[in-house]
Amino acid sequence: MKIAVFIICILSSQLSVAQNKKSIVIHFYPSFHHQNIQLENTWYHLSANDSILFETFKCYISNISFYQNDSLVFKEKNSYHLLDASEVSTLQITIPLNASIAFNSLHFNIGIDSATNTAGALGGDMDPAKGMYWTWQSGYINLKLEGKSNLCTTHKHEFNFHLGGYMFPYCACQQVVLNTGETDDIAIEFPVDKFLEKIDLSKQNSMMIPGKEALELSKTIAGLVIIQKH
């Protein structure tokens, strides 16, 4: 009898904890004209005169935080996630919250902050084997976009944008703030087409080192991120 009462108490406690939790699911969509990009086998067009093929889209999302107006209500611990368009499961992040927490905006970084970079290469999503780490001097690549376009005069018409850098004054890690309202399902769009419209692939088609240009491109793409409209 005592064992049965004990088990009931444990189950009741677990149920109470579960009822006090909620999961916020954040979906990330690299997009072209508001459609999810397909790697390797789909050609896209900004105009009648170009053809663009995407081969790689990888991006670090870090420091995920929720705010109610201007007040911080939740900050994820050890908040580092690698998005990889070739692995669909990585484009969804689930954040467990206390059910009592109310929020109306989401804050996160595109990239890895300076303090984490100076700690050197780490594990998990930040393992150098993921292909997103330069060297201890240059640190992590925040965002990688690779592909081909007839506009590029490079070998095999390739373009390569590896955006990163953590040293002053060219720290490329960028904060994004999005008004979400109170919801448990957030869809965020990376409009790659809008990014390419800001540059001229015939002249600017490679960025592989930290610096002023990488910083400016990082600011550009961070300023384009939006809540996806349903």
PyRosetta script that sets phi, psi and omega in degrees:
from pyrosetta import init, pose_from_sequence

init()
pose = pose_from_sequence("MKIAVFIICILSSQLSVAQNKKSIVIHFYPSFHHQNIQLENTWYHLSANDSILFETFKCYISNISFYQNDSLVFKEKNSYHLLDASEVSTLQITIPLNASIAFNSLHFNIGIDSATNTAGALGGDMDPAKGMYWTWQSGYINLKLEGKSNLCTTHKHEFNFHLGGYMFPYCACQQVVLNTGETDDIAIEFPVDKFLEKIDLSKQNSMMIPGKEALELSKTIAGLVIIQKH")
pose.set_psi(1, -43.9)
pose.set_omega(1, -179.5)
pose.set_phi(2, -64.0)
pose.set_psi(2, -37.6)
pose.set_omega(2, 179.8)
pose.set_phi(3, -64.8)
pose.set_psi(3, -41.0)
pose.set_omega(3, -180.0)
pose.set_phi(4, -63.4)
pose.set_psi(4, -43.0)
pose.set_omega(4, 178.6)
pose.set_phi(5, -62.9)
pose.set_psi(5, -40.4)
pose.set_omega(5, 179.0)
pose.set_phi(6, -61.6)
pose.set_psi(6, -45.5)
pose.set_omega(6, -179.7)
pose.set_phi(7, -62.8)
pose.set_psi(7, -42.2)
pose.set_omega(7, 178.8)
pose.set_phi(8, -61.1)
pose.set_psi(8, -41.0)
pose.set_omega(8, 179.4)
pose.set_phi(9, -63.9)
pose.set_psi(9, -42.1)
pose.set_omega(9, 178.9)
pose.set_phi(10, -63.0)
pose.set_psi(10, -46.4)
pose.set_omega(10, -179.9)
pose.set_phi(11, -63.6)
pose.set_psi(11, -39.1)
pose.set_omega(11, 178.8)
pose.set_phi(12, -64.7)
pose.set_psi(12, -39.5)
pose.set_omega(12, 179.3)
pose.set_phi(13, -64.9)
pose.set_psi(13, -43.7)
pose.set_omega(13, 179.5)
pose.set_phi(14, -64.7)
pose.set_psi(14, -38.5)
pose.set_omega(14, 178.4)
pose.set_phi(15, -65.0)
pose.set_psi(15, -39.4)
pose.set_omega(15, 179.3)
pose.set_phi(16, -64.2)
pose.set_psi(16, -41.5)
pose.set_omega(16, 178.5)
pose.set_phi(17, -63.4)
pose.set_psi(17, -44.3)
pose.set_omega(17, -179.7)
pose.set_phi(18, -61.9)
pose.set_psi(18, -38.7)
pose.set_omega(18, -179.2)
pose.set_phi(19, -69.4)
pose.set_psi(19, -21.9)
pose.set_omega(19, -179.5)
pose.set_phi(20, -90.0)
pose.set_psi(20, 4.6)
pose.set_omega(20, -179.9)
pose.set_phi(21, -115.8)
pose.set_psi(21, 152.7)
pose.set_omega(21, 171.7)
pose.set_phi(22, -141.7)
pose.set_psi(22, 154.7)
pose.set_omega(22, -179.5)
pose.set_phi(23, -111.7)
pose.set_psi(23, 128.6)
pose.set_omega(23, 174.9)
pose.set_phi(24, -101.8)
pose.set_psi(24, 121.4)
pose.set_omega(24, -179.1)
pose.set_phi(25, -103.7)
pose.set_psi(25, 124.2)
pose.set_omega(25, 179.4)
pose.set_phi(26, -110.4)
pose.set_psi(26, 119.1)
pose.set_omega(26, 177.9)
pose.set_phi(27, -102.7)
pose.set_psi(27, 135.5)
pose.set_omega(27, 177.5)
pose.set_phi(28, -115.2)
pose.set_psi(28, 132.1)
pose.set_omega(28, -176.6)
pose.set_phi(29, -127.8)
pose.set_psi(29, 102.6)
pose.set_omega(29, 166.8)
pose.set_phi(30, -66.7)
pose.set_psi(30, 125.2)
pose.set_omega(30, -169.9)
pose.set_phi(31, -132.5)
pose.set_psi(31, 159.5)
pose.set_omega(31, 172.9)
pose.set_phi(32, -135.4)
pose.set_psi(32, 117.8)
pose.set_omega(32, -173.7)
pose.set_phi(33, 51.7)
pose.set_psi(33, 42.7)
pose.set_omega(33, 175.5)
pose.set_phi(34, 67.9)
pose.set_psi(34, 13.5)
pose.set_omega(34, 174.2)
pose.set_phi(35, -111.8)
pose.set_psi(35, 138.7)
pose.set_omega(35, -179.9)
pose.set_phi(36, -57.8)
pose.set_psi(36, 130.8)
pose.set_omega(36, -178.9)
pose.set_phi(37, -71.4)
pose.set_psi(37, 144.6)
pose.set_omega(37, 174.8)
pose.set_phi(38, -109.7)
pose.set_psi(38, 131.9)
pose.set_omega(38, -178.3)
pose.set_phi(39, -85.6)
pose.set_psi(39, 146.7)
pose.set_omega(39, 167.6)
pose.set_phi(40, 77.0)
pose.set_psi(40, -35.2)
pose.set_omega(40, -169.4)
pose.set_phi(41, -123.4)
pose.set_psi(41, 9.6)
pose.set_omega(41, -179.3)
pose.set_phi(42, -129.0)
pose.set_psi(42, 128.0)
pose.set_omega(42, 177.2)
pose.set_phi(43, -96.5)
pose.set_psi(43, 137.4)
pose.set_omega(43, -178.4)
pose.set_phi(44, -117.5)
pose.set_psi(44, 163.0)
pose.set_omega(44, -176.2)
pose.set_phi(45, -139.6)
pose.set_psi(45, 126.5)
pose.set_omega(45, 170.7)
pose.set_phi(46, -84.3)
pose.set_psi(46, -28.8)
pose.set_omega(46, 178.4)
pose.set_phi(47, -150.4)
pose.set_psi(47, -177.5)
pose.set_omega(47, -179.8)
pose.set_phi(48, -71.9)
pose.set_psi(48, -11.9)
pose.set_omega(48, -172.9)
pose.set_phi(49, -105.0)
pose.set_psi(49, 6.4)
pose.set_omega(49, -177.8)
pose.set_phi(50, -132.6)
pose.set_psi(50, 158.3)
pose.set_omega(50, 173.4)
pose.set_phi(51, -138.0)
pose.set_psi(51, 132.5)
pose.set_omega(51, -174.8)
pose.set_phi(52, -131.9)
pose.set_psi(52, 129.5)
pose.set_omega(52, 177.1)
pose.set_phi(53, -119.7)
pose.set_psi(53, 130.4)
pose.set_omega(53, 179.0)
pose.set_phi(54, -99.2)
pose.set_psi(54, 132.8)
pose.set_omega(54, 179.7)
pose.set_phi(55, -113.0)
pose.set_psi(55, -28.8)
pose.set_omega(55, -178.3)
pose.set_phi(56, -145.2)
pose.set_psi(56, 133.0)
pose.set_omega(56, 164.8)
pose.set_phi(57, -137.9)
pose.set_psi(57, 112.5)
pose.set_omega(57, 175.5)
pose.set_phi(58, -132.1)
pose.set_psi(58, 145.3)
pose.set_omega(58, -176.1)
pose.set_phi(59, -157.3)
pose.set_psi(59, 136.4)
pose.set_omega(59, 174.3)
pose.set_phi(60, -88.4)
pose.set_psi(60, 131.0)
pose.set_omega(60, 170.7)
pose.set_phi(61, -112.2)
pose.set_psi(61, 128.1)
pose.set_omega(61, -177.1)
pose.set_phi(62, -141.9)
pose.set_psi(62, 167.5)
pose.set_omega(62, 175.0)
pose.set_phi(63, 54.3)
pose.set_psi(63, 49.4)
pose.set_omega(63, 178.8)
pose.set_phi(64, -70.5)
pose.set_psi(64, 126.0)
pose.set_omega(64, -178.2)
pose.set_phi(65, -139.9)
pose.set_psi(65, 149.3)
pose.set_omega(65, 176.3)
pose.set_phi(66, -115.7)
pose.set_psi(66, 140.3)
pose.set_omega(66, -179.2)
pose.set_phi(67, -126.5)
pose.set_psi(67, 146.4)
pose.set_omega(67, 167.5)
pose.set_phi(68, -109.4)
pose.set_psi(68, 107.9)
pose.set_omega(68, -169.9)
pose.set_phi(69, 57.4)
pose.set_psi(69, -117.9)
pose.set_omega(69, -178.7)
pose.set_phi(70, -102.5)
pose.set_psi(70, 9.1)
pose.set_omega(70, -175.3)
pose.set_phi(71, -103.8)
pose.set_psi(71, 127.8)
pose.set_omega(71, 175.6)
pose.set_phi(72, -68.9)
pose.set_psi(72, 125.5)
pose.set_omega(72, -179.5)
pose.set_phi(73, -115.2)
pose.set_psi(73, -18.3)
pose.set_omega(73, 177.1)
pose.set_phi(74, -161.6)
pose.set_psi(74, 138.3)
pose.set_omega(74, 175.4)
pose.set_phi(75, -133.9)
pose.set_psi(75, 124.2)
pose.set_omega(75, -178.7)
pose.set_phi(76, -69.9)
pose.set_psi(76, 135.3)
pose.set_omega(76, 176.9)
pose.set_phi(77, -80.8)
pose.set_psi(77, 148.4)
pose.set_omega(77, 179.6)
pose.set_phi(78, 45.4)
pose.set_psi(78, 53.7)
pose.set_omega(78, -169.5)
pose.set_phi(79, -89.0)
pose.set_psi(79, 86.2)
pose.set_omega(79, 178.4)
pose.set_phi(80, -140.2)
pose.set_psi(80, 119.7)
pose.set_omega(80, -177.7)
pose.set_phi(81, -133.6)
pose.set_psi(81, 133.7)
pose.set_omega(81, 176.9)
pose.set_phi(82, -102.3)
pose.set_psi(82, 114.9)
pose.set_omega(82, 173.7)
pose.set_phi(83, -83.7)
pose.set_psi(83, 136.7)
pose.set_omega(83, 179.3)
pose.set_phi(84, -142.3)
pose.set_psi(84, 112.0)
pose.set_omega(84, -176.0)
pose.set_phi(85, -62.6)
pose.set_psi(85, -16.9)
pose.set_omega(85, 177.7)
pose.set_phi(86, -82.5)
pose.set_psi(86, -11.1)
pose.set_omega(86, 177.4)
pose.set_phi(87, -127.6)
pose.set_psi(87, 95.8)
pose.set_omega(87, -171.3)
pose.set_phi(88, -56.8)
pose.set_psi(88, -34.4)
pose.set_omega(88, -177.5)
pose.set_phi(89, -60.9)
pose.set_psi(89, -25.8)
pose.set_omega(89, -178.4)
pose.set_phi(90, -76.4)
pose.set_psi(90, -12.9)
pose.set_omega(90, -176.9)
pose.set_phi(91, -85.7)
pose.set_psi(91, 5.6)
pose.set_omega(91, 177.8)
pose.set_phi(92, -126.7)
pose.set_psi(92, 127.2)
pose.set_omega(92, 179.1)
pose.set_phi(93, -119.5)
pose.set_psi(93, 127.8)
pose.set_omega(93, 179.0)
pose.set_phi(94, -106.6)
pose.set_psi(94, 126.5)
pose.set_omega(94, -178.3)
pose.set_phi(95, -115.7)
pose.set_psi(95, 115.3)
pose.set_omega(95, 176.0)
pose.set_phi(96, -79.1)
pose.set_psi(96, 129.6)
pose.set_omega(96, -179.9)
pose.set_phi(97, -125.8)
pose.set_psi(97, 155.6)
pose.set_omega(97, 168.7)
pose.set_phi(98, -66.0)
pose.set_psi(98, 135.1)
pose.set_omega(98, -175.4)
pose.set_phi(99, -60.7)
pose.set_psi(99, -21.3)
pose.set_omega(99, -177.9)
pose.set_phi(100, -81.1)
pose.set_psi(100, -9.9)
pose.set_omega(100, -176.9)
pose.set_phi(101, -78.2)
pose.set_psi(101, 125.7)
pose.set_omega(101, 175.3)
pose.set_phi(102, -110.5)
pose.set_psi(102, 141.1)
pose.set_omega(102, -179.8)
pose.set_phi(103, -147.2)
pose.set_psi(103, 160.4)
pose.set_omega(103, 174.8)
pose.set_phi(104, -138.5)
pose.set_psi(104, 7.0)
pose.set_omega(104, 174.3)
pose.set_phi(105, -151.0)
pose.set_psi(105, 153.3)
pose.set_omega(105, -179.2)
pose.set_phi(106, -119.4)
pose.set_psi(106, 132.1)
pose.set_omega(106, 176.2)
pose.set_phi(107, -118.1)
pose.set_psi(107, 139.3)
pose.set_omega(107, 173.2)
pose.set_phi(108, -158.5)
pose.set_psi(108, 164.8)
pose.set_omega(108, 177.1)
pose.set_phi(109, -104.4)
pose.set_psi(109, 143.2)
pose.set_omega(109, 164.5)
pose.set_phi(110, -94.1)
pose.set_psi(110, 104.5)
pose.set_omega(110, -178.9)
pose.set_phi(111, 118.1)
pose.set_psi(111, -174.7)
pose.set_omega(111, -175.8)
pose.set_phi(112, -116.1)
pose.set_psi(112, 130.4)
pose.set_omega(112, -175.5)
pose.set_phi(113, -70.1)
pose.set_psi(113, 166.7)
pose.set_omega(113, -175.3)
pose.set_phi(114, -63.0)
pose.set_psi(114, -41.1)
pose.set_omega(114, -177.8)
pose.set_phi(115, -61.1)
pose.set_psi(115, -42.0)
pose.set_omega(115, 179.9)
pose.set_phi(116, -69.9)
pose.set_psi(116, -37.7)
pose.set_omega(116, 178.0)
pose.set_phi(117, -61.4)
pose.set_psi(117, -39.7)
pose.set_omega(117, -177.7)
pose.set_phi(118, -72.3)
pose.set_psi(118, -12.8)
pose.set_omega(118, 176.3)
pose.set_phi(119, -76.8)
pose.set_psi(119, -10.5)
pose.set_omega(119, -179.5)
pose.set_phi(120, 88.7)
pose.set_psi(120, -177.5)
pose.set_omega(120, -178.3)
pose.set_phi(121, -66.6)
pose.set_psi(121, 135.6)
pose.set_omega(121, -178.5)
pose.set_phi(122, -115.5)
pose.set_psi(122, -169.0)
pose.set_omega(122, -177.6)
pose.set_phi(123, -107.3)
pose.set_psi(123, -167.7)
pose.set_omega(123, 179.4)
pose.set_phi(124, 63.2)
pose.set_psi(124, -134.5)
pose.set_omega(124, 178.4)
pose.set_phi(125, -63.9)
pose.set_psi(125, -15.5)
pose.set_omega(125, -178.5)
pose.set_phi(126, -102.4)
pose.set_psi(126, 14.3)
pose.set_omega(126, 175.6)
pose.set_phi(127, -65.5)
pose.set_psi(127, 131.2)
pose.set_omega(127, 178.3)
pose.set_phi(128, -55.7)
pose.set_psi(128, -22.2)
pose.set_omega(128, 179.0)
pose.set_phi(129, -65.2)
pose.set_psi(129, -15.2)
pose.set_omega(129, 177.7)
pose.set_phi(130, -74.3)
pose.set_psi(130, -8.5)
pose.set_omega(130, 177.7)
pose.set_phi(131, 80.5)
pose.set_psi(131, 22.4)
pose.set_omega(131, -176.8)
pose.set_phi(132, -123.0)
pose.set_psi(132, 27.6)
pose.set_omega(132, -179.9)
pose.set_phi(133, -131.4)
pose.set_psi(133, 126.5)
pose.set_omega(133, 177.4)
pose.set_phi(134, -79.2)
pose.set_psi(134, -86.8)
pose.set_omega(134, 178.2)
pose.set_phi(135, -148.5)
pose.set_psi(135, 173.4)
pose.set_omega(135, 178.5)
pose.set_phi(136, -62.9)
pose.set_psi(136, -25.5)
pose.set_omega(136, 180.0)
pose.set_phi(137, -75.5)
pose.set_psi(137, -35.2)
pose.set_omega(137, -177.1)
pose.set_phi(138, -102.7)
pose.set_psi(138, -23.1)
pose.set_omega(138, 175.9)
pose.set_phi(139, 81.2)
pose.set_psi(139, -150.6)
pose.set_omega(139, -175.4)
pose.set_phi(140, -85.7)
pose.set_psi(140, 149.6)
pose.set_omega(140, 169.4)
pose.set_phi(141, -84.0)
pose.set_psi(141, 122.1)
pose.set_omega(141, -178.2)
pose.set_phi(142, -75.2)
pose.set_psi(142, -40.6)
pose.set_omega(142, -177.4)
pose.set_phi(143, -147.1)
pose.set_psi(143, 136.4)
pose.set_omega(143, -179.9)
pose.set_phi(144, -127.4)
pose.set_psi(144, 121.7)
pose.set_omega(144, 177.2)
pose.set_phi(145, -128.6)
pose.set_psi(145, 119.5)
pose.set_omega(145, -176.8)
pose.set_phi(146, -133.0)
pose.set_psi(146, 150.8)
pose.set_omega(146, 177.1)
pose.set_phi(147, 176.3)
pose.set_psi(147, -158.2)
pose.set_omega(147, -179.5)
pose.set_phi(148, -135.9)
pose.set_psi(148, 149.3)
pose.set_omega(148, 176.7)
pose.set_phi(149, -153.1)
pose.set_psi(149, 141.7)
pose.set_omega(149, 176.3)
pose.set_phi(150, -64.7)
pose.set_psi(150, -13.9)
pose.set_omega(150, 178.4)
pose.set_phi(151, -75.5)
pose.set_psi(151, -20.5)
pose.set_omega(151, -176.0)
pose.set_phi(152, -85.4)
pose.set_psi(152, 134.3)
pose.set_omega(152, 178.2)
pose.set_phi(153, -93.6)
pose.set_psi(153, 10.0)
pose.set_omega(153, -178.7)
pose.set_phi(154, -77.5)
pose.set_psi(154, 173.6)
pose.set_omega(154, 176.8)
pose.set_phi(155, -59.7)
pose.set_psi(155, 127.9)
pose.set_omega(155, -178.1)
pose.set_phi(156, 58.9)
pose.set_psi(156, 19.7)
pose.set_omega(156, 177.4)
pose.set_phi(157, 59.4)
pose.set_psi(157, 36.6)
pose.set_omega(157, -175.4)
pose.set_phi(158, -87.4)
pose.set_psi(158, 147.7)
pose.set_omega(158, 167.2)
pose.set_phi(159, -123.8)
pose.set_psi(159, 145.3)
pose.set_omega(159, -177.4)
pose.set_phi(160, -141.8)
pose.set_psi(160, 113.5)
pose.set_omega(160, 174.9)
pose.set_phi(161, -116.2)
pose.set_psi(161, 108.0)
pose.set_omega(161, 175.7)
pose.set_phi(162, -112.9)
pose.set_psi(162, 102.2)
pose.set_omega(162, -172.4)
pose.set_phi(163, -101.5)
pose.set_psi(163, 126.7)
pose.set_omega(163, 179.8)
pose.set_phi(164, -173.4)
pose.set_psi(164, -167.3)
pose.set_omega(164, -176.2)
pose.set_phi(165, 119.4)
pose.set_psi(165, 133.9)
pose.set_omega(165, -176.3)
pose.set_phi(166, -128.2)
pose.set_psi(166, -3.6)
pose.set_omega(166, -177.1)
pose.set_phi(167, -90.0)
pose.set_psi(167, 140.4)
pose.set_omega(167, 175.5)
pose.set_phi(168, -60.4)
pose.set_psi(168, 137.7)
pose.set_omega(168, 5.5)
pose.set_phi(169, -99.1)
pose.set_psi(169, 19.9)
pose.set_omega(169, -173.7)
pose.set_phi(170, -117.4)
pose.set_psi(170, 45.4)
pose.set_omega(170, 175.7)
pose.set_phi(171, -74.4)
pose.set_psi(171, 112.2)
pose.set_omega(171, -171.0)
pose.set_phi(172, -87.3)
pose.set_psi(172, -8.2)
pose.set_omega(172, 177.6)
pose.set_phi(173, -60.9)
pose.set_psi(173, 128.3)
pose.set_omega(173, -173.8)
pose.set_phi(174, -123.9)
pose.set_psi(174, 135.9)
pose.set_omega(174, 176.7)
pose.set_phi(175, -88.0)
pose.set_psi(175, 140.1)
pose.set_omega(175, 175.4)
pose.set_phi(176, -119.3)
pose.set_psi(176, 133.7)
pose.set_omega(176, 177.6)
pose.set_phi(177, -122.9)
pose.set_psi(177, 123.5)
pose.set_omega(177, -177.2)
pose.set_phi(178, -128.0)
pose.set_psi(178, 132.9)
pose.set_omega(178, 174.8)
pose.set_phi(179, -79.1)
pose.set_psi(179, 119.4)
pose.set_omega(179, -174.4)
pose.set_phi(180, -108.9)
pose.set_psi(180, -24.0)
pose.set_omega(180, -166.9)
pose.set_phi(181, 72.0)
pose.set_psi(181, -176.0)
pose.set_omega(181, 178.7)
pose.set_phi(182, -89.1)
pose.set_psi(182, 106.5)
pose.set_omega(182, -177.7)
pose.set_phi(183, -152.0)
pose.set_psi(183, 154.9)
pose.set_omega(183, 177.0)
pose.set_phi(184, -106.4)
pose.set_psi(184, 8.8)
pose.set_omega(184, -178.6)
pose.set_phi(185, -141.5)
pose.set_psi(185, 107.6)
pose.set_omega(185, -174.1)
pose.set_phi(186, -115.6)
pose.set_psi(186, 126.8)
pose.set_omega(186, 178.5)
pose.set_phi(187, -112.7)
pose.set_psi(187, 123.3)
pose.set_omega(187, -175.7)
pose.set_phi(188, -119.7)
pose.set_psi(188, 132.0)
pose.set_omega(188, -174.1)
pose.set_phi(189, -109.5)
pose.set_psi(189, 131.6)
pose.set_omega(189, 170.2)
pose.set_phi(190, -102.6)
pose.set_psi(190, 94.3)
pose.set_omega(190, -176.0)
pose.set_phi(191, -76.7)
pose.set_psi(191, 91.0)
pose.set_omega(191, -176.9)
pose.set_phi(192, -63.5)
pose.set_psi(192, -32.8)
pose.set_omega(192, 178.4)
pose.set_phi(193, -61.4)
pose.set_psi(193, -40.8)
pose.set_omega(193, 179.1)
pose.set_phi(194, -64.3)
pose.set_psi(194, -36.3)
pose.set_omega(194, 177.6)
pose.set_phi(195, -64.2)
pose.set_psi(195, -46.3)
pose.set_omega(195, -178.7)
pose.set_phi(196, -68.0)
pose.set_psi(196, -27.9)
pose.set_omega(196, 176.4)
pose.set_phi(197, -67.7)
pose.set_psi(197, -22.2)
pose.set_omega(197, -179.2)
pose.set_phi(198, -81.0)
pose.set_psi(198, -12.4)
pose.set_omega(198, -177.3)
pose.set_phi(199, -125.4)
pose.set_psi(199, 171.3)
pose.set_omega(199, 177.8)
pose.set_phi(200, -116.1)
pose.set_psi(200, 103.1)
pose.set_omega(200, -175.3)
pose.set_phi(201, -61.3)
pose.set_psi(201, -21.7)
pose.set_omega(201, 178.5)
pose.set_phi(202, -72.4)
pose.set_psi(202, -19.5)
pose.set_omega(202, -178.8)
pose.set_phi(203, -117.0)
pose.set_psi(203, -33.4)
pose.set_omega(203, -176.4)
pose.set_phi(204, -124.3)
pose.set_psi(204, 98.5)
pose.set_omega(204, -174.8)
pose.set_phi(205, -134.8)
pose.set_psi(205, 6.6)
pose.set_omega(205, 178.7)
pose.set_phi(206, -149.4)
pose.set_psi(206, 132.7)
pose.set_omega(206, 174.1)
pose.set_phi(207, -145.9)
pose.set_psi(207, 110.4)
pose.set_omega(207, -171.4)
pose.set_phi(208, -125.9)
pose.set_psi(208, 3.3)
pose.set_omega(208, -177.0)
pose.set_phi(209, -137.5)
pose.set_psi(209, 155.0)
pose.set_omega(209, 174.3)
pose.set_phi(210, -66.1)
pose.set_psi(210, 158.8)
pose.set_omega(210, 177.9)
pose.set_phi(211, 152.3)
pose.set_psi(211, -172.5)
pose.set_omega(211, -176.6)
pose.set_phi(212, -60.6)
pose.set_psi(212, -43.6)
pose.set_omega(212, -177.4)
pose.set_phi(213, -66.3)
pose.set_psi(213, -41.4)
pose.set_omega(213, 177.7)
pose.set_phi(214, -62.9)
pose.set_psi(214, -38.3)
pose.set_omega(214, 178.0)
pose.set_phi(215, -63.4)
pose.set_psi(215, -44.7)
pose.set_omega(215, -178.7)
pose.set_phi(216, -65.2)
pose.set_psi(216, -40.7)
pose.set_omega(216, 177.8)
pose.set_phi(217, -66.5)
pose.set_psi(217, -35.7)
pose.set_omega(217, 177.6)
pose.set_phi(218, -64.9)
pose.set_psi(218, -41.8)
pose.set_omega(218, 176.5)
pose.set_phi(219, -62.9)
pose.set_psi(219, -39.1)
pose.set_omega(219, -178.8)
pose.set_phi(220, -61.0)
pose.set_psi(220, -52.0)
pose.set_omega(220, -175.7)
pose.set_phi(221, -69.6)
pose.set_psi(221, -33.9)
pose.set_omega(221, 177.6)
pose.set_phi(222, -64.5)
pose.set_psi(222, -34.9)
pose.set_omega(222, -179.1)
pose.set_phi(223, -74.8)
pose.set_psi(223, -9.2)
pose.set_omega(223, -178.7)
pose.set_phi(224, -98.2)
pose.set_psi(224, -14.5)
pose.set_omega(224, -176.9)
pose.set_phi(225, -65.5)
pose.set_psi(225, 134.4)
pose.set_omega(225, -175.9)
pose.set_phi(226, -138.7)
pose.set_psi(226, 164.0)
pose.set_omega(226, 168.6)
pose.set_phi(227, -74.3)
pose.set_psi(227, 128.6)
pose.set_omega(227, -179.0)
pose.set_phi(228, -70.0)
pose.set_psi(228, 133.8)
pose.set_omega(228, 177.8)
pose.set_phi(229, -84.3)
pose.set_psi(229, 135.8)
pose.set_omega(229, -179.6)
pose.set_phi(230, -93.0)
pose.dump_pdb("model.pdb")
